């Protein structure tokens, strides 16, 4: 039986394969392109293409595709075979450097936000040599960027790579000031934890809301939910364990560093966490992970739900974006070392992140804004919509000492005393963790916890990379011209702490008093919904920063604002339409039918004994009859609200109307239907209940 180390990355054209299949000259040239961003020669591309084709065919591949990430939130691929006709009537297998470097998918049917007219169909995909090609099924997948005929980015990879370039440029300037002349590049790295739910295929197929929207639009609270906290880290059920085992196998073959798996807080909820890797590769891997999760679940008769809030009243699913920056030599620039107070380079990079998060808290909120995530943020399993930073006691004390020019005595190591002699002794960490913070320092990285489970991690990391690059640029501009570097450095760190300490909060982010303090006393932003935050993408300071670092053009920003709001509107409209249809065609008739049966039972009892009051039956019929009328009325109000959307002048107005009207009407309809579920006999209820869905996987 093959061991993990033997098959890990077996479907990836990785460094091991390149070393074995390319000449030393070609390999060296390609590595220079990957590591230093140098231009790729067409001769090298031809050699790589030939080796890649031969390797892929040896693995059973017959086709290749330029695999890219358009603004749909998922991946896209157009497959072409390797075959070309030969003079004798047969075929030969060919793949050129030109085909490797450039593809031409139709760009007219992908979201462009006005960057392209519908009839302007030409688009290009360009090979990203920094992300390894891989085989999926019988197809060689080549990670690529996607742009329009005019050169505008129509994907998420292109601006992500641009943001990584901006961060690299500014971080190297800072390192040079500290005397580091050997670092060739600085890269951001990410380890995205992925939460998800598993339900049975049978139950899923009976729920139109799950099939059309990814979440349950109706559902009364079950007798038992997550109150006992008994699912978290609990014993993994056999069917789930089998799914996880196969998932790991498939991910490992693709070189995806799946590391940790466990039950999450809610029933039927689980989590997978990978090991860190470079941000653009981590982004590609996370998109693949979500796809393979869903395919693998189907093999086990399960459905993997990636929606941020598939069930009301229980925890939703997030994606914790663990972000750090390091040199090509492996030096983590966010590692405090043993004496963070004396580590000036670390303190400057730390301050750059603090400044970036404060200056661009709106962009971080925008980067995670979706209709699904709006249901999750601010609930008790997710951070609030207010962005703040958790640093912990030690770093907080360090910054306070610097701000006040007072000595820092250092954090004392405390040995844990567990009261059992046979247990090993170990030192307690100098800071605790804060699971309620949107942006928490966790030792040598920051954990951005606001991402929703279905989100691409590209958006959050684009904004994070760009904002930190801007802070570093400001620092480098000042320090490079300073007469006294040490004095200027101290003053800059001190000024950053004083100007931006209001973004630092080490307390309970779930506490209502914190939201009041954050907004009323500290002046932090609280954009609760997508329509609240998305228009601020076009604020001058944001446009100036993102265009200044050439991460986006202004036209690309406007397009993304339109696309995100349009996606928000379409998502909620589909949900509302599904809700109205379910209520009209199945819930209301079921409630009415059950009421008729109870009334019939009462009549039969009366016929047997006219003295019987039948108060129970009559009470049930009265309640159900009133609920049926209420459901009908709420459906009509919801449909009227949907029709009224047609009067909106633009996508900004429409999204606001959805927030203020449609979502309210959806909530009112749900309350009526969920109440009816608690009274209607289970045999009459048309859909699997929450109890069925959450506890059906054994």
C-alpha positions as CSV (number, residue, x, y, z in Angstrom):
1,X,0.0,0.0,0.0
2,X,1.3,3.4,-1.0
3,X,2.3,5.7,1.8
4,X,1.3,9.4,2.0
5,X,4.8,10.5,1.3
6,X,4.9,8.4,-1.8
7,X,1.7,9.7,-3.4
8,X,1.7,13.3,-2.0
9,X,1.8,15.7,-4.9
10,X,1.7,12.8,-7.4
11,X,-0.8,14.8,-9.6
12,X,1.2,18.0,-9.5
13,X,3.9,19.3,-11.9
14,X,5.9,20.5,-9.0
15,X,9.6,21.3,-8.3
16,X,10.5,17.6,-8.1
17,X,9.0,16.8,-11.5
18,X,10.5,19.9,-13.1
19,X,14.0,19.0,-11.8
20,X,13.6,15.5,-13.2
21,X,12.1,16.4,-16.6
22,X,13.8,19.8,-17.5
23,X,17.3,20.5,-18.5
24,X,19.4,22.3,-15.9
25,X,19.3,25.5,-18.0
26,X,15.6,25.5,-18.5
27,X,14.9,24.6,-14.9
28,X,17.2,27.4,-13.7
29,X,15.5,29.9,-15.9
30,X,12.0,28.8,-14.8
31,X,13.0,28.9,-11.1
32,X,14.3,32.5,-11.6
33,X,10.9,33.5,-13.0
34,X,9.1,31.8,-10.1
35,X,11.3,33.2,-7.4
36,X,12.2,36.6,-8.7
37,X,9.5,37.4,-11.2
38,X,11.8,37.6,-14.3
39,X,10.3,37.4,-17.8
40,X,9.9,33.9,-19.2
41,X,11.6,33.3,-22.5
42,X,9.5,31.5,-25.2
43,X,12.1,28.9,-25.7
44,X,11.9,28.0,-22.0
45,X,8.1,28.0,-22.3
46,X,8.3,25.5,-25.2
47,X,10.6,23.2,-23.2
48,X,8.3,23.4,-20.2
49,X,5.2,22.7,-22.3
50,X,6.8,19.6,-23.9
51,X,7.8,18.2,-20.5
52,X,4.4,19.1,-18.9
53,X,2.5,17.4,-21.8
54,X,4.6,14.2,-21.6
55,X,4.2,14.0,-17.8
56,X,0.5,14.7,-18.0
57,X,-0.1,12.0,-20.7
58,X,1.9,9.5,-18.6
59,X,-0.6,10.2,-15.8
60,X,-3.6,9.5,-18.1
61,X,-4.4,13.0,-19.1
62,X,-5.9,13.6,-22.6
63,X,-6.9,17.3,-22.3
64,X,-5.5,20.5,-20.9
65,X,-7.2,23.6,-19.6
66,X,-6.3,27.1,-18.5
67,X,-7.8,27.0,-15.0
68,X,-8.8,30.5,-13.8
69,X,-10.9,32.3,-11.2
70,X,-13.4,34.8,-12.8
71,X,-15.5,37.1,-10.7
72,X,-18.2,34.5,-10.2
73,X,-16.6,33.3,-7.0
74,X,-15.8,29.9,-8.4
75,X,-13.3,28.5,-10.9
76,X,-13.6,28.2,-14.7
77,X,-12.1,25.9,-17.2
78,X,-12.3,25.2,-21.0
79,X,-10.9,21.8,-22.0
80,X,-8.8,21.2,-25.2
81,X,-7.3,17.9,-26.2
82,X,-3.7,17.4,-26.9
83,X,-4.5,15.8,-30.2
84,X,-3.4,17.2,-33.6
85,X,-4.0,15.5,-37.0
86,X,-1.1,13.6,-38.6
87,X,-0.6,13.2,-42.3
88,X,-1.3,9.4,-42.2
89,X,-4.8,10.0,-40.8
90,X,-4.0,9.4,-37.2
91,X,-3.2,11.9,-34.5
92,X,-0.2,13.1,-32.6
93,X,-0.1,14.6,-29.1
94,X,1.1,18.2,-29.1
95,X,1.3,21.1,-26.7
96,X,3.3,24.2,-27.4
97,X,4.8,27.0,-25.3
98,X,2.3,29.4,-26.9
99,X,-0.6,27.2,-25.7
100,X,0.9,27.0,-22.3
101,X,1.4,30.8,-21.9
102,X,-1.8,32.0,-23.4
103,X,-5.4,30.9,-23.8
104,X,-8.5,32.6,-25.3
105,X,-11.7,31.8,-23.5
106,X,-14.8,33.7,-24.4
107,X,-15.0,36.7,-22.0
108,X,-18.5,37.9,-22.8
109,X,-20.4,35.6,-20.4
110,X,-18.3,36.3,-17.3
111,X,-19.1,39.2,-15.0
112,X,-17.2,42.3,-16.0
113,X,-19.1,45.1,-14.2
114,X,-19.3,47.2,-17.4
115,X,-15.6,46.7,-18.3
116,X,-16.7,44.9,-21.5
117,X,-19.8,45.1,-23.7
118,X,-21.7,41.8,-24.3
119,X,-20.6,41.7,-27.9
120,X,-16.9,42.2,-27.0
121,X,-16.1,38.6,-26.5
122,X,-12.4,38.2,-26.6
123,X,-10.5,37.5,-23.4
124,X,-7.1,36.0,-22.5
125,X,-5.8,33.7,-19.9
126,X,-2.1,33.9,-19.0
127,X,-0.1,31.2,-17.3
128,X,0.9,31.8,-13.7
129,X,4.2,29.9,-13.4
130,X,4.3,30.5,-9.6
131,X,1.4,28.1,-9.1
132,X,2.1,24.5,-10.1
133,X,0.0,22.8,-12.8
134,X,-2.0,19.8,-11.7
135,X,-4.1,17.0,-13.0
136,X,-7.8,16.7,-12.2
137,X,-9.6,13.7,-13.7
138,X,-8.0,13.3,-17.2
139,X,-7.2,17.0,-17.6
140,X,-4.0,19.0,-17.1
141,X,-5.0,22.2,-15.2
142,X,-2.8,25.2,-15.7
143,X,-3.4,28.0,-13.2
144,X,-3.8,31.3,-15.0
145,X,-4.8,34.9,-14.8
146,X,-7.8,36.1,-16.8
147,X,-8.0,39.5,-18.5
148,X,-10.1,41.3,-21.2
149,X,-9.0,42.2,-24.7
150,X,-8.2,45.7,-23.3
151,X,-6.0,44.3,-20.5
152,X,-8.4,44.8,-17.6
153,X,-8.4,42.1,-14.9
154,X,-11.5,40.0,-15.0
155,X,-10.4,37.6,-12.3
156,X,-9.2,37.4,-8.7
157,X,-5.7,36.1,-9.3
158,X,-4.4,39.1,-11.2
159,X,-5.0,41.7,-8.5
160,X,-3.9,39.2,-5.9
161,X,-0.5,38.8,-7.7
162,X,-0.3,42.6,-8.1
163,X,-0.9,43.1,-4.3
164,X,1.8,40.6,-3.5
165,X,4.1,42.5,-5.8
166,X,3.3,45.8,-4.1
167,X,3.9,44.3,-0.6
168,X,7.2,42.8,-1.8
169,X,8.4,46.1,-3.2
170,X,7.7,48.1,0.0
171,X,8.8,45.4,2.5
172,X,12.2,45.1,0.7
173,X,12.7,48.9,1.1
174,X,12.2,48.5,4.9
175,X,14.5,45.5,5.1
176,X,17.3,47.4,3.3
177,X,17.0,50.1,5.9
178,X,17.7,47.5,8.6
179,X,20.8,46.4,6.7
180,X,19.3,43.3,5.0
181,X,20.8,43.2,1.6
182,X,20.4,39.5,0.9
183,X,16.6,39.1,0.9
184,X,15.4,38.8,-2.8
185,X,11.7,39.0,-2.1
186,X,9.1,39.1,0.7
187,X,5.9,37.1,0.3
188,X,2.7,36.9,2.2
189,X,1.7,33.4,3.3
190,X,-1.8,32.1,4.3
191,X,-3.3,29.1,6.0
192,X,-7.1,29.3,5.5
193,X,-9.1,27.1,7.9
194,X,-12.3,25.9,6.2
195,X,-15.5,25.2,8.0
196,X,-18.4,23.3,6.4
197,X,-21.6,21.2,7.1
198,X,-22.4,17.7,5.9
199,X,-26.0,16.6,5.4
200,X,-27.3,13.5,3.6
201,X,-28.1,13.7,-0.1
202,X,-31.6,12.3,0.6
203,X,-32.4,15.1,3.0
204,X,-30.8,17.7,0.7
205,X,-32.8,16.6,-2.3
206,X,-36.1,17.2,-0.4
207,X,-35.2,20.8,0.5
208,X,-35.7,23.3,-2.5
209,X,-34.1,26.0,-0.4
210,X,-30.9,24.1,0.1
211,X,-30.8,23.1,-3.6
212,X,-31.4,26.6,-5.0
213,X,-29.7,28.8,-2.4
214,X,-27.4,26.7,-0.3
215,X,-29.2,27.5,3.0
216,X,-32.4,26.7,4.7
217,X,-34.9,29.5,4.4
218,X,-37.3,27.8,6.8
219,X,-36.8,25.6,9.9
220,X,-37.9,25.6,13.5
221,X,-35.3,25.2,16.2
222,X,-34.8,21.5,17.1
223,X,-35.2,20.2,20.7
224,X,-31.4,19.9,20.8
225,X,-28.9,22.1,18.9
226,X,-25.4,23.0,20.1
227,X,-26.3,23.9,23.6
228,X,-24.4,21.1,25.2
229,X,-21.1,21.9,23.3
230,X,-20.8,18.1,22.9
231,X,-20.1,18.1,19.1
232,X,-17.0,20.3,19.3
233,X,-13.9,18.1,19.0
234,X,-16.1,15.1,19.6
235,X,-15.6,11.6,18.3
236,X,-15.9,11.8,14.5
237,X,-18.8,9.6,13.2
238,X,-17.8,6.7,10.9
239,X,-19.5,8.1,7.8
240,X,-17.8,11.5,8.3
241,X,-14.5,9.8,9.1
242,X,-14.7,7.9,5.8
243,X,-15.4,11.1,3.9
244,X,-12.5,12.9,5.6
245,X,-10.1,10.0,4.8
246,X,-10.9,10.1,1.1
247,X,-10.9,13.9,1.1
248,X,-7.4,13.9,2.6
249,X,-6.2,11.4,0.0
250,X,-7.5,13.5,-2.9
251,X,-6.1,16.7,-1.5
252,X,-2.7,15.2,-0.8
253,X,-2.4,13.9,-4.4
254,X,-2.9,17.5,-5.5
255,X,-0.2,18.7,-3.1
256,X,-2.7,20.5,-0.9
257,X,-1.3,20.5,2.7
258,X,-4.4,19.4,4.5
259,X,-3.3,19.1,8.1
260,X,-6.1,19.3,10.8
261,X,-9.7,18.0,10.8
262,X,-12.3,17.9,13.6
263,X,-15.9,18.4,14.5
264,X,-16.9,22.0,14.9
265,X,-19.4,23.5,17.4
266,X,-22.7,22.9,15.6
267,X,-24.1,19.5,14.9
268,X,-23.1,18.3,11.4
269,X,-20.4,21.0,11.2
270,X,-16.7,20.2,10.7
271,X,-13.4,22.0,9.9
272,X,-10.3,21.4,7.7
273,X,-7.1,23.4,8.2
274,X,-4.0,23.3,5.9
275,X,-0.4,24.2,6.5
276,X,0.7,27.6,5.4
277,X,1.8,28.3,1.9
278,X,2.4,31.3,-0.4
279,X,-0.8,33.4,-0.7
280,X,-1.6,32.9,-4.4
281,X,-1.0,29.1,-4.1
282,X,-3.1,29.0,-0.9
283,X,-5.9,30.7,-2.8
284,X,-5.7,28.2,-5.7
285,X,-5.6,25.4,-3.2
286,X,-8.6,26.6,-1.2
287,X,-10.7,26.9,-4.4
288,X,-9.7,23.3,-5.2
289,X,-10.4,22.2,-1.6
290,X,-14.0,23.5,-1.7
291,X,-14.6,21.8,-5.1
292,X,-13.1,18.5,-3.9
293,X,-15.0,18.6,-0.6
294,X,-18.3,18.7,-2.6
295,X,-17.3,16.0,-5.1
296,X,-16.0,13.7,-2.3
297,X,-19.1,14.2,-0.2
298,X,-21.3,13.1,-3.2
299,X,-19.4,9.8,-3.3
300,X,-20.5,9.1,0.3
301,X,-24.1,10.0,-0.2
302,X,-23.5,13.4,1.5
303,X,-23.7,17.0,0.5
304,X,-21.1,19.5,1.7
305,X,-22.7,22.9,2.5
306,X,-20.3,25.8,2.3
307,X,-22.9,28.6,2.9
308,X,-22.0,30.9,5.7
309,X,-25.3,30.4,7.6
310,X,-27.1,27.3,6.3
311,X,-29.1,26.9,9.6
312,X,-30.7,29.6,11.7
313,X,-30.0,29.4,15.4
314,X,-26.8,27.4,15.1
315,X,-23.3,28.4,14.3
316,X,-22.5,29.5,10.8
317,X,-19.3,28.6,8.9
318,X,-16.3,30.9,8.5
319,X,-12.9,30.7,6.9
320,X,-10.1,31.9,9.2
321,X,-7.4,33.6,7.1
322,X,-4.1,33.1,9.0
323,X,-1.8,35.7,7.3
324,X,1.9,36.4,7.7
325,X,4.9,37.8,5.7
326,X,8.3,36.2,5.3
327,X,11.5,36.6,3.2
328,X,12.6,34.1,0.7
329,X,15.2,32.9,3.3
330,X,12.3,32.0,5.6
331,X,12.5,34.9,8.1
332,X,9.0,35.5,9.5
333,X,8.7,39.3,9.7
334,X,5.9,39.0,12.2
335,X,7.8,36.9,14.7
336,X,8.5,38.9,17.9
337,X,11.5,36.8,19.0
338,X,12.4,36.3,22.6
339,X,12.5,40.1,23.3
340,X,9.9,41.9,21.2
341,X,10.6,45.2,22.9
342,X,14.1,45.2,21.6
343,X,13.1,43.9,18.1
344,X,12.7,47.2,16.2
345,X,12.2,45.5,12.8
346,X,9.4,43.4,14.2
347,X,7.8,46.4,15.9
348,X,7.8,48.4,12.7
349,X,6.2,45.6,10.7
350,X,3.7,45.1,13.5
351,X,2.9,48.8,13.5
352,X,2.5,48.7,9.7
353,X,-0.3,46.1,10.1
354,X,-2.0,48.1,12.9
355,X,-1.9,51.2,10.8
356,X,-3.2,49.3,7.7
357,X,-6.1,47.7,9.5
358,X,-7.1,51.1,11.1
359,X,-6.7,53.1,7.9
360,X,-8.5,50.6,5.7
361,X,-10.9,48.9,8.1
362,X,-13.6,49.6,5.5
363,X,-11.7,47.7,2.8
364,X,-11.3,44.7,5.1
365,X,-15.0,44.7,5.8
366,X,-15.8,45.0,2.1
367,X,-13.5,42.1,1.3
368,X,-15.7,39.7,3.2
369,X,-19.1,41.2,2.2
370,X,-21.6,38.8,0.8
371,X,-25.3,38.2,1.3
372,X,-24.5,34.9,3.1
373,X,-21.8,36.4,5.4
374,X,-24.2,39.2,6.4
375,X,-26.2,36.6,8.3
376,X,-23.1,35.4,10.1
377,X,-21.1,38.5,11.2
378,X,-22.2,39.7,14.6
379,X,-23.8,36.4,15.5
380,X,-22.3,34.6,18.5
381,X,-20.0,32.3,16.4
382,X,-18.5,35.1,14.3
383,X,-16.7,38.4,14.9
384,X,-18.8,41.5,14.8
385,X,-18.9,43.7,11.7
386,X,-16.7,46.2,13.5
387,X,-13.0,45.6,12.7
388,X,-10.6,45.6,15.6
389,X,-7.2,44.1,16.4
390,X,-6.4,41.8,19.3
391,X,-2.7,41.8,20.3
392,X,-2.7,40.1,23.7
393,X,-1.2,41.2,27.1
394,X,2.5,41.1,26.2
395,X,2.4,43.1,23.0
396,X,-0.1,45.5,24.5
397,X,2.3,46.1,27.3
398,X,5.2,46.6,24.9
399,X,3.3,49.2,22.9
400,X,2.2,51.0,26.0
401,X,5.8,51.2,27.2
402,X,7.0,52.6,23.9
403,X,4.1,55.1,23.7
404,X,4.8,56.4,27.2
405,X,8.6,56.1,27.1
406,X,8.6,53.9,30.1
407,X,10.7,50.8,30.8
408,X,9.3,47.4,29.8
409,X,10.1,44.7,32.3
410,X,9.2,41.8,30.0
411,X,6.7,39.1,30.3
412,X,7.5,36.4,32.9
413,X,7.4,32.8,32.0
414,X,4.8,31.0,34.1
415,X,5.0,27.2,34.5
416,X,1.7,25.5,34.2
417,X,0.9,23.6,37.5
418,X,-1.7,21.0,36.7
419,X,-1.6,19.3,40.1
420,X,-0.7,15.9,38.7
421,X,2.9,14.7,39.0
422,X,3.0,12.4,36.1
423,X,1.9,15.1,33.6
424,X,4.7,17.0,31.9
425,X,5.5,20.6,33.0
426,X,5.4,23.3,30.4
427,X,5.5,27.1,30.2
428,X,2.3,29.0,29.6
429,X,2.2,31.2,26.5
430,X,2.7,34.9,27.3
431,X,-0.7,35.8,25.8
432,X,-4.1,34.1,25.5
433,X,-6.2,33.7,22.3
434,X,-9.3,35.8,21.5
435,X,-11.8,34.0,19.4
436,X,-14.2,37.0,19.3
437,X,-11.7,39.3,17.6
438,X,-12.0,39.9,13.8
439,X,-8.2,40.4,13.5
440,X,-6.1,38.6,16.1
441,X,-2.3,38.3,16.6
442,X,-1.6,34.6,17.3
443,X,2.1,34.5,17.9
444,X,3.8,35.1,14.6
445,X,0.8,35.7,12.3
446,X,-2.6,37.5,12.2
447,X,-5.8,35.6,12.0
448,X,-8.5,37.4,10.0
449,X,-11.6,35.7,11.2
450,X,-14.3,37.6,9.2
451,X,-14.2,35.6,6.0
452,X,-17.3,33.5,5.1
453,X,-16.9,29.8,4.4
454,X,-17.8,30.1,0.6
455,X,-15.6,33.2,0.0
456,X,-12.5,33.1,-2.1
457,X,-9.7,34.1,0.1
458,X,-8.3,36.3,-2.7
459,X,-10.3,39.4,-1.9
460,X,-9.3,39.6,1.7
461,X,-5.7,39.1,1.0
462,X,-5.7,41.6,-1.9
463,X,-6.9,44.3,0.6
464,X,-4.6,43.1,3.4
465,X,-1.5,43.0,1.2
466,X,-2.3,46.4,-0.3
467,X,-3.0,48.2,2.9
468,X,0.1,46.9,4.6
469,X,2.1,47.9,1.5
470,X,0.8,51.4,1.8
471,X,1.9,51.6,5.5
472,X,5.3,50.3,4.6
473,X,5.6,52.8,1.8
474,X,4.8,55.7,4.1
475,X,7.4,54.4,6.6
476,X,10.1,53.9,3.9
477,X,9.5,57.3,2.4
478,X,10.1,58.9,5.8
479,X,13.0,56.7,7.0
480,X,15.0,56.8,3.8
481,X,15.4,60.6,4.1
482,X,15.9,60.7,7.9
483,X,19.1,62.2,9.3
484,X,19.0,60.0,12.4
485,X,17.5,56.6,11.5
486,X,17.2,55.4,15.1
487,X,15.5,58.5,16.3
488,X,13.1,58.7,13.3
489,X,12.3,55.0,13.7
490,X,11.4,55.4,17.4
491,X,9.3,58.4,16.7
492,X,7.5,56.7,13.9
493,X,6.6,53.6,16.0
494,X,5.5,55.8,18.8
495,X,3.4,58.0,16.6
496,X,1.7,54.9,15.0
497,X,0.8,53.6,18.4
498,X,-0.7,56.9,19.5
499,X,-2.6,57.5,16.3
500,X,-4.0,54.0,15.9
501,X,-4.3,52.4,19.4
502,X,-8.1,52.9,19.2
503,X,-8.2,49.9,16.8
504,X,-6.7,47.6,19.4
505,X,-9.2,45.8,21.6
506,X,-8.4,42.8,23.8
507,X,-11.8,42.2,25.3
508,X,-15.0,40.4,24.4
509,X,-16.0,41.3,20.8
510,X,-19.5,39.7,21.4
511,X,-20.4,42.2,24.2
512,X,-22.9,44.8,23.1
513,X,-21.1,47.4,25.1
514,X,-18.1,46.9,22.9
515,X,-20.0,47.8,19.8
516,X,-21.2,51.0,21.5
517,X,-17.7,51.8,22.7
518,X,-16.2,51.1,19.3
519,X,-18.6,53.3,17.3
520,X,-19.5,56.0,19.8
521,X,-16.2,56.5,21.7
522,X,-13.5,55.1,19.3
523,X,-15.0,56.2,16.0
524,X,-14.7,52.7,14.4
525,X,-16.8,51.8,11.5
526,X,-19.8,49.5,11.8
527,X,-21.0,48.4,8.3
528,X,-23.5,45.7,9.2
529,X,-24.5,44.7,5.7
530,X,-23.1,44.5,2.1
531,X,-25.2,47.5,0.9
532,X,-23.8,49.5,3.8
533,X,-20.1,48.9,3.1
534,X,-19.7,48.1,-0.6
535,X,-20.2,51.7,-2.0
536,X,-17.2,52.7,0.2
537,X,-14.9,50.7,-2.1
538,X,-15.0,53.8,-4.3
539,X,-14.1,56.3,-1.6
540,X,-11.2,58.5,-2.7
541,X,-8.7,57.3,-0.1
542,X,-9.4,53.7,-1.2
543,X,-9.2,54.4,-4.9
544,X,-6.0,56.4,-4.5
545,X,-4.3,53.7,-2.4
546,X,-5.3,50.7,-4.6
547,X,-4.5,52.5,-7.9
548,X,-1.4,54.0,-6.5
549,X,0.1,50.5,-5.9
550,X,-1.3,49.4,-9.3
551,X,-3.4,46.7,-7.7
552,X,-6.5,47.9,-9.5
553,X,-7.4,50.6,-12.0
554,X,-10.2,52.8,-11.2
555,X,-12.4,51.1,-13.8
556,X,-11.6,47.7,-12.3
557,X,-12.7,49.0,-8.9
558,X,-16.0,50.4,-10.2
559,X,-16.6,47.1,-12.0
560,X,-16.1,45.1,-8.8
561,X,-18.3,47.3,-6.8
562,X,-21.1,46.8,-9.4
563,X,-20.5,43.0,-9.6
564,X,-20.5,42.5,-5.8
565,X,-23.7,44.5,-5.3
566,X,-25.3,42.7,-8.3
567,X,-24.4,39.3,-6.8
568,X,-25.9,40.4,-3.5
569,X,-29.1,41.5,-5.1
570,X,-29.4,38.3,-7.3
571,X,-28.7,36.1,-4.3
572,X,-31.4,37.6,-2.1
573,X,-33.9,37.7,-5.0
574,X,-33.4,34.0,-5.6
575,X,-33.8,33.3,-1.9
576,X,-37.0,35.4,-1.7
577,X,-38.5,33.8,-4.8
578,X,-37.7,30.3,-3.5
579,X,-39.2,31.2,-0.1
580,X,-42.5,32.5,-1.7
581,X,-42.7,29.4,-3.8
582,X,-42.1,27.0,-0.9
583,X,-44.6,28.7,1.3
584,X,-47.3,28.9,-1.4
585,X,-47.0,25.5,-3.0
586,X,-46.1,23.2,-0.1
587,X,-46.1,24.8,3.4
588,X,-49.5,26.5,3.3
589,X,-51.3,23.5,1.7
590,X,-49.7,21.2,4.3
591,X,-50.8,23.4,7.2
592,X,-54.2,23.7,5.7
593,X,-54.5,19.9,5.1
594,X,-53.5,19.1,8.6
595,X,-56.0,21.6,10.0
596,X,-58.7,19.9,7.9
597,X,-57.7,16.5,9.3
598,X,-57.8,17.8,12.9
599,X,-61.2,19.4,12.2
600,X,-62.4,16.1,10.8
601,X,-61.2,14.3,13.9
602,X,-63.1,16.8,16.1
603,X,-66.3,16.2,14.0
604,X,-65.9,12.4,14.4
605,X,-65.5,12.8,18.2
606,X,-68.6,15.0,18.3
607,X,-70.6,12.4,16.3
608,X,-69.7,9.8,18.9
609,X,-70.5,12.0,21.9
610,X,-72.1,15.4,21.4
611,X,-71.1,16.4,24.9
612,X,-67.4,16.4,24.1
613,X,-66.0,20.0,23.9
614,X,-63.1,19.0,21.5
615,X,-61.2,22.1,22.8
616,X,-57.8,20.7,21.9
617,X,-58.7,20.1,18.3
618,X,-60.6,23.3,17.9
619,X,-57.7,25.2,19.4
620,X,-55.2,23.6,17.0
621,X,-57.5,24.3,14.0
622,X,-57.9,27.9,15.1
623,X,-54.2,28.5,15.4
624,X,-53.4,26.7,12.1
625,X,-56.2,28.6,10.3
626,X,-54.8,31.9,11.5
627,X,-51.3,30.9,10.5
628,X,-52.4,29.9,7.0
629,X,-53.9,33.4,6.5
630,X,-50.8,35.0,7.9
631,X,-48.5,33.0,5.6
632,X,-50.6,33.9,2.6
633,X,-50.5,37.6,3.6
634,X,-46.7,37.5,4.2
635,X,-46.1,35.8,0.8
636,X,-48.1,38.5,-0.9
637,X,-46.1,41.3,0.9
638,X,-42.9,39.6,-0.1
639,X,-43.9,39.3,-3.7
640,X,-44.9,43.0,-3.8
641,X,-41.5,43.9,-2.3
642,X,-39.8,42.0,-5.1
643,X,-41.9,43.7,-7.8
644,X,-41.1,47.1,-6.3
645,X,-37.4,46.4,-6.9
646,X,-38.0,47.1,-10.6
647,X,-38.4,50.8,-9.7
648,X,-34.8,51.1,-8.4
649,X,-32.7,53.6,-10.3
650,X,-29.4,51.6,-10.0
651,X,-27.8,48.7,-8.3
652,X,-27.0,50.8,-5.2
653,X,-30.7,51.7,-4.7
654,X,-31.8,48.2,-5.4
655,X,-29.4,46.7,-2.8
656,X,-30.7,49.2,-0.2
657,X,-34.3,48.3,-1.0
658,X,-33.5,44.6,-0.5
659,X,-31.8,45.4,2.8
660,X,-34.6,47.5,4.1
661,X,-37.6,45.8,2.7
662,X,-37.2,42.4,1.1
663,X,-35.1,40.9,3.9
664,X,-37.6,42.2,6.5
665,X,-40.5,40.5,4.6
666,X,-38.5,37.3,4.3
667,X,-38.0,37.3,8.1
668,X,-41.7,37.9,8.8
669,X,-42.7,35.0,6.4
670,X,-40.2,32.7,8.0
671,X,-41.5,33.4,11.5
672,X,-45.0,32.5,10.5
673,X,-43.9,29.3,8.7
674,X,-41.6,28.2,11.5
675,X,-44.4,28.6,14.0
676,X,-46.7,26.5,11.8
677,X,-44.0,23.8,11.8
678,X,-44.1,23.5,15.6
679,X,-47.9,22.8,15.5
680,X,-48.2,20.7,12.3
681,X,-47.9,16.9,12.6
682,X,-44.5,15.7,11.3
683,X,-46.2,13.4,8.8
684,X,-47.8,16.4,7.2
685,X,-44.8,18.7,7.1
686,X,-43.4,18.7,3.5
687,X,-39.7,19.1,4.3
688,X,-37.0,17.4,6.5
689,X,-36.8,19.4,9.7
690,X,-33.7,20.8,11.4
691,X,-33.6,17.7,13.6
692,X,-33.5,15.5,10.5
693,X,-30.9,17.5,8.7
694,X,-28.5,18.1,11.6
695,X,-28.5,14.6,13.1
696,X,-29.0,12.4,10.0
697,X,-25.3,11.6,9.3
698,X,-24.2,8.6,11.4
